[in-house]
């Protein structure tokens, strides 16, 4: 058997202005990037699901990050990234903080298109031609969507708002790993934090439904249509791994009660609890579980964990400097080549 290690990591490579990250990564690496390289080298994953790496149309930031990794003896020849909804103008006031409704807000929180983007880096082939993206899927098209309401019970979003309002704060991706034993579907997203809203709880509701999208997708629902016009969820018996910063915890926090539980307890998902050397499953500096790597029941799991070592570990300073999140990894067994 061969081992494949997949990890997800919110690397916090978001910067205030478009182009800032490109400039930083193409010049001398700063302390955060150097710390990230140390952490990623230690985890030694074959596939990285990356959250919060600013997206640019020319993919220059991702190319520069690949180069930095290569300089640190980590070569990932395969990659994928795509546009996200953060910072993309909606043409509507979707936060309703302007009494005149004259303020235009983006589909997902961000100061420019692509801020807080996502990417995948891999040393095994990615079937990018078969990748499905759901960036433009409308929230209203989810049956029984948990759409936000004002305290008086009236709808927070008008019909005109819902005609453009997208479900994904960034995007949802179904990206197959092209392995000799077959395709394993990486189901990648980064739902909005369930906070920074008002009594309508619009971000709480959206976080819930962004997570619920994967619950329905792996259940074979038919309602979702991807950006290429193909409808339907994952076909039965297809192996998958849900990965990313899902911004929800089953124990406390601000997310809608049960938001993450429906996913982690889904009958097609293995009930794993990745634990760090400190004996907990926390993945974020604010002492919550936010980041997930959830394999389907078809996969042979060899191990899983959170890289958050004991206080005396020499990489603890790098971990603190690199990000406010910790990497979560999963080892799966692959059949030997015939």
Protein Blocks (a to p, Z undefined) as FASTA:
>chain_A
ZZdddddddehpacfbehklmmmmmmccdfklmmmmmmmmmnopabdcdehiacdfklmm
mmmmmmmmmmnopacfbccddddfehpaehiafkopafnlpaccdfbdcfbehiaiacdd
dfbdcdfklpccfklpcfklpghiacdddfkopafbdfklmmmmcfblkbccddddddfk
bccddddddddddehiafkommmmmmmmmmmmmmmmmnopakbccfkopacdddehiacd
dedjehpafegcjbdehklmmmmmpfkbccdddddfkopabfbfnopafbdcdddfkbcc
fbdcdddddfklmklmmmmmmpmcdcddddddddddZZ
